[in-house]
């Protein structure tokens, strides 16, 4: 609608339109420029399928083995750096170090069960060149069934003490009987004698030092008959300090 103020109003509208279009073009140019910059400065980006895995090994297992899987969802190759475990009971296996965009990989963790029982946790730290996530922590939780209860598992003497025997109790807590069929000492200076309290259920191990004049360590291997496919070996430790 034209009136005596029409020119001034039209001028204002035109000016506003020009400013609006200028802002729009500026924003659009910024978006395009930012997108191009992001594409040119893209990087490898790691994403994990799981960061924690729980495993329950079978009774006859000597190791618990799990695989942590990951993918490179970035625009550039991803490089895996150091992979370190907090415990010497954990072995790590990698297939390679560099992964192309969209490529997947895995890290195998092998946990040595040994004489451990109950809930055990192993942590592994993975370093990569992903700037958003340079360090990843992986956690393996191993639920190891308890077959026997040894008390105490470590026996100690002090140098200069009178020679004397000490006794360890071995109780079978598994629902099936487990027979201890033999015992061996790694050091002749400390010898042991196995006694049967209740066959398949309870035993005692009496350990006696030969002399108390020098420091010594001994590992006693308790051989069992369970399971038949791969019988367990249990351990008791003795120290003269």
N, C-alpha and C positions, 0 to 999 in steps of 0.2 A: 504494500500500500504506500503510495507516494504522497507526501505532504511537504511542508516547507522544511521539515527536518530530514527528508528522504536521503539527500546526498550524504549527509553526515552518517546516517544509519547504514546506508549501503557501504560506505567507506569502512565503517567499523566491521561489518560482516566480512568484507573482502579481506581486511587485515587479519581478522580472527581465523579465517579459512587458511590464509597463507601460513600463519603461525602453526595451525594444527597440522597441515600437511608437512611442514618442516620437521615438526616433532616426530610424526609418524615415520618419515623417511630416515630420520636420525636413529630412531629405535630399531627399525628394520635393518639398517646398515650395521648397527651394533650387534644384533642377533646373528646376522650372517657372518660378520667378522669374528665373533666369539666362537661360532660353530666351526669355522675354518681353523681357528687357532687351536681349539680343542682337538680337532682331528689331526692337526699337524704335530701336536705335543702329547698325543695319546700315550698310554703306558700299559704294561701288563697288569692285570688285576686278578688276584687269587680269591677263589671262593671254595669253601670246604663243604663236602656232603655231610660230614659229622666231625665235631671237634672232640667228642667224648664217645668212647665205645666201651660197653660192659661185656665181659666174657666169663663164662663158667666152664672151665676145662673139665674133661673127663678124668676119672680117678687115675687112669693109666697114662695120662699125658705128662710129659716132662717139660713142655713149652706151651705157652699160649700165643697164638699168632693171629694178628688182625691187620687189616689194610685200611688206611685212611685215604679217601679219594678226594681229589680237588680238580678244579677247572680254571683255565685262564679265560676270563670273560672280558678282558681288556682288548685294546686295539693294536697293541704291540706285543712282541714276545715277552714271556715271563721267565725270569731266571731264579732258580732255587739256589740259595746260598748254603750256609751251614745248617745241618740238622743234628741236634745234640740231645742226648738222653741224660737225665739226672742220675741214673743208676747204672752201674756196670752190669746189672742183670738184664739189661735191655739192649738188644741188637737191632740195628736199623739197616734197611735195604732200600736203595733208590735205583730206578731204571735209567734216568738221565737228569740233566740239570735245566735244559732250556725247552720251553713249551710255546708253540705258536698260538696266535689268537684262536680261541675256540677249542683248543686241544685240552684233553684231560690227562691226568697222571695219578700216581698213587705212591704212597710211602708205606712200606711193610714194617711192622713192629713185632719183634719176637721176644717174648718175656720168658726168662728161665725160672721155672717154678721152684726147683730145688727142694729145700726142706721147709718152705714157707707155707703157711696156712692162713685161712680167713681172708679178709678183704685186703688186697694189695693194690697200690696205685703207682703207676709209672707215668711221668710227664716227659714230653718231648717238645723241644722248642725248634721251630722251623723259621729260618730267615729267608726273605725274598727281596726282589727289587721293586715290589709294589709299594709306592710311596704312601698310599693310604693305609697299608697294613704290612709294614716291614717285618713284623714278628707275629707268628701264630703259635699258640700253645695247644698241644694235643694231649689228651688224657686217656690213658688206658686203665680201666679198673678190672682187676682179676679177682673173682670170688673162688678161692681154693678150698675144697672140702677138707675138713680136719678128720684124719684117720686115727691118729694116736696123739696122746697128750703126754709130753715128756717134762718132768719136773724134778730138779731144775735142768735146763738144757746146757748150762755151762757150770762147771765145778772148778773151784779155785783153791790153791794152797799158797801160803807165803813161805819164801825161802827161810830156812832155819827152823821152821816148825817141826815138831816130832812127826815122823812118818805115821800116817793114819789113813784108813780107808774112808771113802765117801760114797753115798748111795744115791742112785737116780731111780725114779719110778717111771715106768712106761705103762700107761693105761690105754687100752683100745676103746675109742669112743664111736667107732663106726658100727653100723648095725650088724655087720657080718664079722665073724672072728678073724683076727689077723695073728698069725704065729710068727714070733721072732725066732728065726732058725740059726742065727749065727751072729757073732760080734768080732770085729777086728779093730785093733788099735794101730794108729799110724806111727806110734813111738813106743819102743820097748821099755822106755823109762817109766811109763805109766801103763799098767796092764789092767784089764777088766774081766770080771766074771759075771756071767748072766745067770739069773735065777728065775724059775717059773713059779709064779704065785697061782695063777689060774690060766691054764693053757688057752691061748687065743684071746685072752682078755687083760691079763696083767702080768708084768715082769718087773724085775729090779736088776739094775746094773751096778755092781760094786767095783769102784776104781781105786787102785792102790799105787802110789808112787814107789819106785824102786829106791830112790834116795831124795833128799831135800837139799842137796848141796848146790844145785845149779838150776837155772831157769829151764823150763821145758813146756812144750805144747803137744797136745795129742787130740786127734779126731777119731772118735769111735763110730764105726759104720755098723748099724744094726740092720741085718738082712732079714727081710720078711718073705712070706709066701703069697702076698696079695698085691695086686691081682695076678692070676696065674700067667697071663699073657706078658706082663712086664712088672715083676714084683718091685715094690717100693723099697728104698733104702732110707733109713732114718739116721740122724746124726746127733751125737752128744759131744761136747767139747770140754777138754780138761786143760788147766793152766797152772803151772807153778811159777809164781812171779816174785 
